[in-house]
Every structure is written in structure tokens, then in C-alpha cells.
Amino acid sequence: MELNLVQSIAVYALPVVFAITLHEAAHGYVAKYFGDLTAYAEGRVSLNPLRHIDPIGTVALPLVLLALSKLFGGGGILFGWAKPVPVNFANLRHPKRDMLWVAAAGPFSNLLMALFWGLMVKIGLASQGTYFALPLALMGAAGVFINVIFMVLNLLPLPPLDGGRILVSLLPHRLAYNIARIEPYGFIILIVLLFTGVLGVILWPLIGITMSLIAALFGLPVSDLMRLASLR
């Protein structure tokens, strides 16, 4: 049974909101731990989605991409963002070194959520015959899928994505400075890559490998996990 658009939105809504929300909250929490209280002072070290939701990046764009995916039979990258958590790297106790941990916190939170949702898929499939089995399996697979996408996407070495900041933290100062200069144009580059299809070419192999590893961890055929994530 293939779900219609409204049913698909109902399945994906919570995984998308919390994938983005917890990603941003994790940045704020780790920045606070390493000495920067900027996000904490603005109330952004919070699990309340309303503090992080961006009307365009968290709601409108994912809805449009989900609708296009349903219209054209799937295969697109579900992409979005929340309001960026403010981090003043100069306030960190060791700015260049600690930048790595602040940046890595977001993708790591997505990895943890992907594992949580993988467990939900396992529980859902093991509960066949109950009223919640299919909804839980579908939402779990959607949660795995969206968190893997956000983790892999954010680890791309392109500032201001987390992977870009990790790269800046690891490189010698001169090279790091040259990479950091790309940051004002990073999202423009990303949007161009998305709508030209290049982003999918880069990300799909990495997404597939990660999905396969999570499926293997929970003893699930990766084909079943991908089928559920596509809401079929």
C-alpha cells in the first residue's frame, strides 16, 4: 500500500522536526560545555521545536520536496534546516580545537536518532498484527532515512555545514582560513547542487552505505528499510 501525500506528511512530520531540532540543540549544548553561552542565553539549548523551527527550512521546503518526491515516484533528497544556533567561537576555551566538537555534535545527534528510529522499525515489524505495527515501522524507517540524510549532508566539507567547520578545525591555519572564506557562499552552492541533481549523486552512495549498516545492526534487510522509508 502506497501512502498519499497527507499520510506521508503525517509519517514524516515528527522525524523531520526532531531531526532538525535536536541537531541544533546539540550544537548549543556542546558550545555551552566548551565555554560559549550565546545559544544558552538566547534559550536555544532546548528540546522545544518552536525555538528552532524555521518556516522555510523546517516546514515549507521539506513539504515541497516530499510532494515532488511523491509526484515523481521518489528518489529525491529531503532537505531542510532550522534556525542556526548562534555560536561565538571566540568564546570557546580553545576556539579552533573546540570548533570541531561543536560542529560534530549535530551530525552525531542525527546518528543517535537514526539508531533510535531503527529500533522503532524493529519493534514495529516484530509487532505485526497490532494496530500500531505499521505506523511505527513506517515512522521509524522515515526517521532512519531523514536522520541519515541530515548526518551525511552536514558532514560535507563545505562551510557553513558542520563538515566544513570540522575541516577548518583540523587544517593548518592558512588552509583553514582559505576554506573558511567559502562560508558566505556555502548555502548558495548547496542549493545549486541540490536543484541540479549533483547533490544526490554525491550523497546517495553514502546514504546507501549508512542505511545498510543500520539495517544490518538491527537485523533488517536494507531493501525493506528503504521500501518502508519510501512509504510503500
Backbone bond lengths (Angstrom), bond angles and torsions (degrees), N, CA, C in turn:
res aa  C-N    CA-C-N  psi(-1)  N-CA   C-N-CA  omega(-1)  CA-C   N-CA-C  phi
1 M - - - 1.461 - - 1.517 110.15 -
2 E 1.330 116.35 123.57 1.460 120.60 178.33 1.524 109.62 -94.95
3 L 1.321 117.33 132.80 1.454 121.35 -177.39 1.517 111.00 -79.19
4 N 1.337 115.80 148.29 1.455 119.35 173.93 1.523 109.98 -80.43
5 L 1.335 117.19 -179.89 1.463 120.93 -173.67 1.521 112.16 -63.10
6 V 1.337 117.68 -43.53 1.465 120.81 -179.01 1.526 110.29 -63.29
7 Q 1.316 117.43 -43.44 1.462 120.97 177.69 1.530 111.01 -64.28
8 S 1.321 116.44 -38.65 1.468 120.57 178.67 1.520 111.14 -63.68
9 I 1.336 116.43 -41.90 1.467 120.47 177.62 1.528 110.32 -62.00
10 A 1.347 116.74 -42.11 1.464 120.66 179.54 1.526 111.32 -61.26
11 V 1.333 117.42 -37.84 1.464 121.36 -179.64 1.527 111.24 -72.27
12 Y 1.332 116.68 -41.29 1.461 120.57 -173.82 1.523 114.28 -85.71
13 A 1.345 118.34 -17.03 1.467 120.78 -170.27 1.527 112.53 -56.73
14 L 1.342 117.45 -56.50 1.462 119.59 -177.76 1.527 112.68 -63.68
15 P 1.340 119.54 -47.45 1.464 118.50 178.07 1.528 113.73 -56.77
16 V 1.341 117.77 -41.16 1.464 120.07 -179.56 1.520 110.94 -67.13
17 V 1.336 117.15 -48.51 1.467 120.51 -177.48 1.522 110.90 -60.08
18 F 1.329 117.00 -46.17 1.462 118.83 -176.63 1.521 112.49 -77.62
19 A 1.328 118.53 -28.30 1.469 119.60 175.03 1.515 110.27 -61.01
20 I 1.337 116.10 -43.29 1.456 120.71 -178.67 1.527 111.02 -76.04
21 T 1.339 116.63 -43.16 1.462 121.50 -176.92 1.521 112.01 -63.42
22 L 1.324 116.95 -50.85 1.464 119.93 -177.37 1.519 111.49 -68.43
23 H 1.316 116.52 -30.87 1.469 120.78 174.80 1.525 110.16 -58.11
24 E 1.328 116.20 -49.30 1.466 119.78 -177.88 1.526 111.56 -70.90
25 A 1.331 117.34 -40.32 1.464 120.18 178.76 1.521 111.07 -61.60
26 A 1.328 116.84 -36.25 1.466 120.43 179.10 1.521 111.30 -63.19
27 H 1.337 116.99 -40.38 1.472 119.38 175.35 1.527 110.52 -57.69
28 G 1.341 115.86 -47.42 1.457 119.94 -177.51 1.519 112.53 -64.13
29 Y 1.333 116.18 -40.01 1.460 120.23 -179.05 1.527 111.00 -64.74
30 V 1.328 116.67 -45.86 1.472 119.92 -178.13 1.528 110.48 -69.78
31 A 1.337 117.67 -36.39 1.466 119.86 175.75 1.528 110.06 -61.09
32 K 1.333 117.00 -41.71 1.472 121.03 177.39 1.529 110.37 -61.89
33 Y 1.332 116.28 -42.12 1.460 120.52 -179.54 1.525 111.20 -60.83
34 F 1.341 116.98 -36.93 1.466 120.60 -177.67 1.530 113.03 -93.42
35 G 1.332 117.33 8.92 1.465 118.78 168.44 1.508 117.40 115.23
36 D 1.337 119.01 -6.89 1.465 120.04 179.80 1.528 109.55 -100.26
37 L 1.337 117.00 116.18 1.463 122.42 -176.56 1.528 112.31 -98.17
38 T 1.331 118.14 11.80 1.467 120.69 -175.72 1.518 111.51 -58.95
39 A 1.314 117.64 -52.77 1.466 121.14 -179.09 1.517 111.01 -64.74
40 Y 1.325 117.10 -39.10 1.463 121.39 179.80 1.525 110.85 -62.94
41 A 1.324 116.12 -41.99 1.471 120.33 -179.34 1.525 111.92 -65.43
42 E 1.335 117.02 -27.41 1.469 121.39 179.94 1.522 112.70 -94.09
43 G 1.341 116.76 8.89 1.455 120.65 177.99 1.517 114.69 72.69
44 R 1.331 117.36 22.22 1.467 120.30 -175.96 1.529 112.87 -95.42
45 V 1.337 117.98 -5.18 1.464 119.27 172.61 1.525 105.57 -88.57
46 S 1.315 114.99 74.72 1.460 121.92 -170.09 1.519 109.83 -148.80
47 L 1.339 115.41 148.32 1.461 120.99 175.38 1.526 111.52 -93.86
48 N 1.326 117.00 6.51 1.459 121.60 177.03 1.528 108.84 -76.79
49 P 1.341 118.74 112.67 1.471 120.05 -177.26 1.524 113.63 -57.50
50 L 1.323 117.51 -30.42 1.459 120.64 -176.65 1.527 111.95 -63.07
51 R 1.319 117.02 -23.52 1.467 120.43 179.17 1.531 111.98 -78.68
52 H 1.319 117.29 -12.84 1.462 120.71 -173.69 1.529 114.14 -120.08
53 I 1.332 117.52 -18.64 1.466 120.51 -172.91 1.519 111.57 -65.96
54 D 1.322 115.36 130.62 1.461 122.92 171.11 1.523 107.07 -104.86
55 P 1.343 119.09 123.97 1.475 120.26 -174.94 1.525 113.60 -54.47
56 I 1.333 116.77 -36.68 1.464 119.95 -179.62 1.523 110.72 -81.69
57 G 1.330 116.38 -56.37 1.465 120.26 -171.29 1.512 114.87 -73.60
58 T 1.360 118.09 -31.29 1.454 120.58 -176.98 1.519 112.56 -94.41
59 V 1.335 116.56 -24.83 1.466 119.85 -173.83 1.530 111.55 -115.96
60 A 1.334 116.42 -64.18 1.465 120.03 -169.44 1.529 112.88 -65.35
61 L 1.339 117.13 -51.84 1.468 119.48 -176.08 1.526 112.74 -64.18
62 P 1.357 119.62 -47.45 1.469 117.87 176.65 1.532 113.10 -58.86
63 L 1.357 117.04 -36.80 1.468 119.55 178.38 1.525 111.19 -64.32
64 V 1.332 116.15 -43.74 1.460 120.27 179.77 1.526 110.39 -63.21
65 L 1.334 116.82 -44.76 1.462 120.44 -178.82 1.528 111.68 -67.15
66 L 1.353 116.39 -36.76 1.460 119.34 177.01 1.521 110.51 -66.10
67 A 1.348 116.38 -41.50 1.465 120.37 178.30 1.525 111.13 -62.86
68 L 1.338 116.49 -42.52 1.471 119.96 178.59 1.525 111.07 -65.34
69 S 1.333 115.91 -37.62 1.461 120.16 178.53 1.525 110.41 -63.18
70 K 1.343 116.47 -42.85 1.464 119.99 177.88 1.532 110.97 -66.12
71 L 1.330 116.34 -39.76 1.458 121.38 -177.11 1.524 111.75 -65.66
72 F 1.350 115.54 -40.75 1.465 119.91 -174.94 1.525 113.38 -103.94
73 G 1.334 116.04 12.12 1.462 118.87 171.76 1.505 115.43 86.48
74 G 1.338 118.07 23.82 1.463 120.73 175.37 1.514 112.63 83.91
75 G 1.337 114.35 -179.28 1.454 120.52 176.41 1.508 115.02 100.15
76 G 1.347 117.54 -3.50 1.452 119.65 179.98 1.516 112.15 -91.71
77 I 1.331 115.05 164.51 1.458 120.92 175.67 1.525 108.46 -88.29
78 L 1.345 117.11 122.25 1.456 120.88 175.33 1.523 107.40 -82.33
79 F 1.319 115.93 116.14 1.454 122.22 -165.74 1.519 109.13 -126.93
80 G 1.326 118.06 144.31 1.452 120.49 177.11 1.515 110.85 -173.75
81 W 1.318 115.14 -179.67 1.462 120.11 179.20 1.518 109.65 -155.68
82 A 1.309 116.89 162.81 1.456 123.35 172.35 1.525 108.20 -108.27
83 K 1.332 115.79 177.76 1.462 118.97 172.34 1.525 107.64 -63.66
84 P 1.325 118.51 124.87 1.466 119.74 -177.41 1.525 111.45 -59.67
85 V 1.315 115.51 136.05 1.460 120.18 174.63 1.529 108.67 -71.90
86 P 1.338 117.80 127.19 1.465 119.20 -179.46 1.522 111.61 -71.57
87 V 1.302 116.15 125.33 1.467 121.78 177.07 1.518 108.11 -129.19
88 N 1.312 116.10 124.60 1.471 121.33 174.07 1.527 106.85 -98.97
89 F 1.328 115.60 98.39 1.462 119.65 -174.13 1.529 112.07 -62.98
90 A 1.326 116.77 -23.45 1.467 119.77 178.29 1.525 111.71 -65.84
91 N 1.343 117.30 -22.41 1.463 120.82 179.88 1.522 113.03 -82.58
92 L 1.316 117.31 -12.99 1.455 119.85 178.92 1.522 110.13 -66.99
93 R 1.315 116.20 148.92 1.468 118.89 -176.42 1.527 111.71 -62.30
94 H 1.307 117.54 -37.10 1.470 123.14 175.02 1.525 106.49 -132.34
95 P 1.340 117.56 85.53 1.477 121.01 -166.55 1.523 114.99 -51.22
96 K 1.315 118.92 -51.25 1.464 119.99 -174.96 1.521 111.60 -68.86
97 R 1.311 116.82 -40.50 1.461 120.24 -179.63 1.526 111.71 -72.79
98 D 1.322 116.43 -46.02 1.462 120.20 -175.76 1.524 112.48 -71.55
99 M 1.339 117.09 -21.36 1.470 120.31 175.53 1.531 110.77 -54.72
100 L 1.331 116.25 -36.42 1.462 120.32 -179.13 1.525 110.51 -59.73
101 W 1.333 117.67 -46.25 1.462 120.90 -175.98 1.525 111.41 -70.99
102 V 1.325 116.58 -37.72 1.470 120.03 177.27 1.531 109.46 -63.21
103 A 1.319 116.97 -44.68 1.464 120.95 -178.76 1.529 111.40 -67.81
104 A 1.326 116.71 -41.30 1.467 120.53 -176.33 1.522 112.71 -70.88
105 A 1.334 117.14 -19.93 1.469 120.46 -176.66 1.521 112.03 -60.64
106 G 1.336 117.69 -37.53 1.458 120.56 -178.91 1.519 112.88 -64.51
107 P 1.344 119.07 -57.13 1.467 119.67 177.36 1.523 113.18 -59.31
108 F 1.341 117.11 -34.91 1.462 119.42 178.92 1.527 110.42 -64.40
109 S 1.339 117.35 -38.68 1.465 120.00 177.35 1.523 110.17 -63.48
110 N 1.338 117.31 -36.78 1.468 119.96 177.26 1.518 111.51 -66.64
111 L 1.329 117.35 -35.94 1.464 120.37 176.33 1.523 110.42 -62.90
112 L 1.334 116.68 -45.61 1.466 120.17 178.68 1.525 111.25 -61.33
113 M 1.336 116.48 -41.87 1.463 119.28 178.93 1.523 111.55 -67.18
114 A 1.327 117.93 -37.12 1.460 120.78 176.77 1.530 110.23 -60.22
115 L 1.326 116.70 -40.93 1.465 120.48 178.60 1.531 110.91 -67.50
116 F 1.336 116.80 -39.71 1.464 120.13 176.93 1.529 110.65 -60.58
117 W 1.333 116.44 -47.74 1.461 119.65 -178.74 1.534 110.99 -68.19
118 G 1.332 117.31 -30.93 1.465 119.76 174.32 1.521 111.22 -60.81
119 L 1.349 115.93 -39.98 1.462 120.48 176.28 1.528 110.26 -63.13
120 M 1.344 116.99 -38.14 1.467 120.24 178.12 1.534 111.31 -63.80
121 V 1.329 116.90 -37.98 1.468 119.83 175.83 1.522 109.58 -61.13
122 K 1.328 116.14 -46.36 1.474 121.06 -179.64 1.520 110.58 -58.50
123 I 1.336 117.04 -45.24 1.472 121.31 -179.88 1.531 109.99 -65.07
124 G 1.342 115.71 -42.87 1.460 119.63 -179.53 1.521 112.12 -61.24
125 L 1.329 116.90 -45.52 1.461 120.36 -178.83 1.525 112.15 -70.18
126 A 1.344 115.67 -27.37 1.465 119.72 178.64 1.523 112.01 -81.03
127 S 1.333 117.12 -8.34 1.471 121.34 -176.32 1.516 111.92 -108.98
128 Q 1.322 117.03 25.55 1.465 120.35 -177.57 1.525 110.47 -55.61
129 G 1.330 114.19 137.00 1.458 120.26 -176.56 1.505 112.71 103.31
130 T 1.338 117.42 -16.48 1.458 121.01 175.82 1.529 109.44 -92.29
131 Y 1.334 116.57 160.75 1.466 120.65 -175.71 1.519 113.03 -69.92
132 F 1.338 117.57 -21.66 1.463 119.84 -176.08 1.522 113.11 -98.97
133 A 1.323 118.19 -3.23 1.460 120.87 -171.75 1.522 112.33 -61.17
134 L 1.333 117.81 -53.59 1.460 120.01 -177.41 1.525 112.69 -67.15
135 P 1.359 119.30 -47.49 1.473 118.18 177.54 1.529 112.83 -57.58
136 L 1.336 117.13 -40.62 1.467 120.09 -179.10 1.525 110.82 -66.89
137 A 1.338 117.13 -41.81 1.466 120.22 179.32 1.525 110.91 -64.92
138 L 1.338 116.74 -42.25 1.466 120.42 179.61 1.525 111.34 -65.39
139 M 1.340 116.84 -46.72 1.465 119.68 -179.78 1.525 110.54 -66.27
140 G 1.333 116.64 -38.02 1.457 119.88 177.68 1.514 112.10 -61.83
141 A 1.342 116.24 -45.24 1.463 119.89 179.12 1.521 111.06 -64.70
142 A 1.335 116.52 -39.83 1.462 119.84 175.96 1.519 110.63 -61.71
143 G 1.341 116.34 -40.10 1.460 120.37 178.61 1.512 112.99 -64.22
144 V 1.338 116.77 -42.20 1.469 120.39 175.77 1.520 109.51 -59.96
145 F 1.318 115.39 -49.90 1.461 121.45 -174.85 1.516 111.83 -60.74
146 I 1.321 117.47 -50.18 1.464 120.27 -175.19 1.521 111.20 -68.62
147 N 1.329 117.52 -37.13 1.466 119.25 179.16 1.517 112.08 -71.12
148 V 1.325 117.05 -35.25 1.471 119.39 175.29 1.527 109.53 -64.84
149 I 1.341 116.85 -42.92 1.464 119.57 178.05 1.524 110.43 -59.21
150 F 1.332 117.26 -49.30 1.471 120.00 -177.89 1.517 111.61 -64.07
151 M 1.341 117.54 -38.12 1.454 120.04 179.86 1.526 110.62 -65.07
152 V 1.342 116.27 -50.50 1.461 120.36 -177.68 1.526 110.50 -65.25
153 L 1.331 116.61 -43.43 1.464 120.63 179.25 1.519 111.47 -58.80
154 N 1.321 116.61 -47.32 1.463 120.19 -175.89 1.519 113.02 -72.37
155 L 1.306 117.13 -15.77 1.465 119.39 177.28 1.528 112.83 -88.05
156 L 1.335 117.49 -1.05 1.465 118.98 173.71 1.536 109.35 -60.55
157 P 1.323 118.08 137.17 1.473 120.85 -175.79 1.530 112.53 -79.00
158 L 1.325 115.39 58.18 1.459 121.77 -178.20 1.527 109.46 -129.66
159 P 1.324 119.16 108.18 1.465 119.28 175.46 1.531 109.66 -61.39
160 P 1.339 119.63 142.25 1.465 127.81 7.22 1.517 114.81 -92.49
161 L 1.325 119.53 18.46 1.454 120.45 174.67 1.528 109.80 -64.09
162 D 1.317 115.45 158.79 1.462 119.72 -175.87 1.526 111.83 -59.95
163 G 1.326 116.80 -37.49 1.459 119.81 178.22 1.511 112.07 -62.06
164 G 1.334 116.88 -35.35 1.457 120.60 176.49 1.516 111.66 -65.09
165 R 1.322 116.08 -40.95 1.474 119.68 179.61 1.522 111.37 -71.16
166 I 1.332 116.59 -35.06 1.467 119.64 174.43 1.527 109.69 -62.26
167 L 1.335 116.19 -43.00 1.464 120.82 178.86 1.522 111.21 -61.87
168 V 1.330 117.00 -44.25 1.465 121.33 178.40 1.523 110.56 -60.73
169 S 1.324 116.37 -38.58 1.470 120.10 179.55 1.525 111.75 -65.64
170 L 1.327 117.09 -34.12 1.466 120.67 -173.52 1.532 113.51 -87.33
171 L 1.338 116.87 -26.95 1.467 119.96 -174.87 1.526 112.03 -78.00
172 P 1.335 117.22 155.91 1.472 120.20 171.12 1.533 109.88 -58.43
173 H 1.318 116.95 158.39 1.466 122.24 -169.71 1.524 112.93 -55.73
174 R 1.321 119.12 -44.38 1.466 120.18 -176.13 1.520 111.16 -65.52
175 L 1.346 116.38 -46.69 1.464 119.54 178.14 1.526 111.14 -65.30
176 A 1.329 115.93 -39.64 1.467 120.29 179.10 1.526 110.52 -60.52
177 Y 1.320 116.99 -40.61 1.466 121.03 179.74 1.533 110.74 -63.04
178 N 1.333 116.61 -42.32 1.465 119.96 -179.93 1.527 111.83 -65.54
179 I 1.330 117.24 -39.44 1.464 120.50 177.24 1.525 110.25 -67.17
180 A 1.322 117.73 -41.89 1.467 121.80 -177.88 1.527 111.90 -62.58
181 R 1.325 117.84 -26.11 1.470 120.88 179.81 1.519 112.68 -66.63
182 I 1.333 117.22 -16.72 1.470 121.22 178.73 1.522 111.33 -74.55
183 E 1.335 117.17 -20.51 1.469 121.53 -168.77 1.530 114.92 -51.37
184 P 1.334 121.18 -43.68 1.479 119.23 -179.23 1.524 113.91 -60.73
185 Y 1.333 117.25 -20.66 1.462 121.22 -177.10 1.534 112.36 -107.16
186 G 1.346 116.43 1.79 1.458 120.40 -172.45 1.514 114.00 -60.62
187 F 1.329 117.34 -46.53 1.460 119.61 -177.07 1.527 111.64 -71.00
188 I 1.323 116.45 -32.56 1.469 118.96 175.45 1.521 109.85 -63.00
189 I 1.336 116.26 -45.12 1.463 120.87 177.45 1.521 110.26 -59.69
190 L 1.342 116.47 -42.25 1.460 121.07 -177.82 1.530 111.53 -64.69
191 I 1.317 117.30 -43.52 1.466 121.20 -179.85 1.536 110.24 -64.50
192 V 1.336 116.36 -40.92 1.461 119.81 177.93 1.530 110.18 -62.37
193 L 1.331 116.63 -43.95 1.464 120.89 178.47 1.529 111.14 -62.27
194 L 1.349 116.13 -37.69 1.459 120.26 -179.14 1.524 111.40 -64.30
195 F 1.334 116.14 -50.74 1.459 119.55 -172.05 1.533 113.22 -83.17
196 T 1.325 117.19 -9.41 1.469 119.27 172.38 1.527 112.01 -93.80
197 G 1.346 116.48 -6.36 1.459 120.40 179.69 1.517 114.13 87.67
198 V 1.331 117.68 -6.85 1.468 120.50 -178.39 1.528 110.44 -66.91
199 L 1.334 115.99 -36.27 1.467 119.66 -178.74 1.532 110.56 -60.30
200 G 1.334 116.31 -41.73 1.459 119.67 177.89 1.516 112.92 -62.73
201 V 1.330 116.35 -39.75 1.468 120.76 178.76 1.525 110.64 -61.39
202 I 1.333 115.94 -38.15 1.469 120.54 179.84 1.527 111.21 -73.13
203 L 1.341 115.98 -43.14 1.460 119.76 -168.93 1.525 114.87 -85.88
204 W 1.360 118.04 -34.53 1.463 118.91 -171.12 1.524 113.90 -57.59
205 P 1.347 120.06 -42.60 1.478 117.81 177.84 1.530 112.44 -60.78
206 L 1.329 117.06 -39.92 1.469 120.64 179.65 1.522 111.03 -68.88
207 I 1.335 116.45 -39.47 1.464 120.59 176.92 1.523 109.94 -62.90
208 G 1.327 116.15 -44.18 1.463 120.53 -179.32 1.519 112.36 -61.29
209 I 1.332 116.82 -43.37 1.469 120.76 179.17 1.524 110.35 -62.87
210 T 1.331 116.74 -45.44 1.467 120.69 -178.15 1.520 111.16 -65.81
211 M 1.338 116.66 -42.46 1.466 120.25 177.54 1.530 110.36 -61.51
212 S 1.323 116.87 -39.15 1.463 120.92 179.47 1.527 111.15 -63.55
213 L 1.321 117.02 -41.85 1.467 120.77 179.14 1.524 111.62 -64.56
214 I 1.332 116.77 -42.54 1.469 119.89 179.39 1.521 110.40 -67.19
215 A 1.332 116.58 -41.35 1.462 119.87 177.41 1.526 110.39 -60.15
216 A 1.330 117.20 -43.72 1.459 120.83 -179.92 1.528 111.05 -63.84
217 L 1.331 117.05 -37.83 1.466 121.40 -179.46 1.525 111.12 -60.26
218 F 1.333 116.59 -37.00 1.462 120.46 -177.84 1.533 112.77 -100.92
219 G 1.331 116.28 9.75 1.448 120.31 177.37 1.515 113.22 66.64
220 L 1.343 116.51 36.14 1.459 121.55 -179.14 1.520 109.80 -111.05
221 P 1.323 118.63 138.71 1.463 119.47 170.96 1.529 109.28 -63.56
222 V 1.316 118.45 130.25 1.455 120.45 -177.37 1.524 111.12 -62.50
223 S 1.338 116.94 -29.63 1.473 119.86 178.30 1.526 110.42 -64.00
224 D 1.343 116.84 -38.47 1.466 120.12 178.42 1.535 110.53 -67.46
225 L 1.343 115.87 -40.71 1.464 119.75 179.76 1.527 110.75 -63.61
226 M 1.312 117.09 -43.27 1.476 120.68 179.28 1.525 110.93 -68.49
227 R 1.338 116.78 -36.23 1.476 119.63 178.93 1.526 110.26 -65.32
228 L 1.316 116.72 -43.15 1.469 120.61 178.66 1.530 110.50 -65.53
229 A 1.342 116.32 -40.23 1.467 119.82 -179.62 1.521 111.57 -63.95
230 S 1.341 116.28 -29.21 1.463 119.97 177.24 1.521 110.90 -85.78
231 L 1.365 116.34 6.42 1.479 123.71 174.08 1.524 111.50 65.37
232 R 1.333 115.44 40.87 1.470 120.05 176.21 1.535 109.43 -122.32
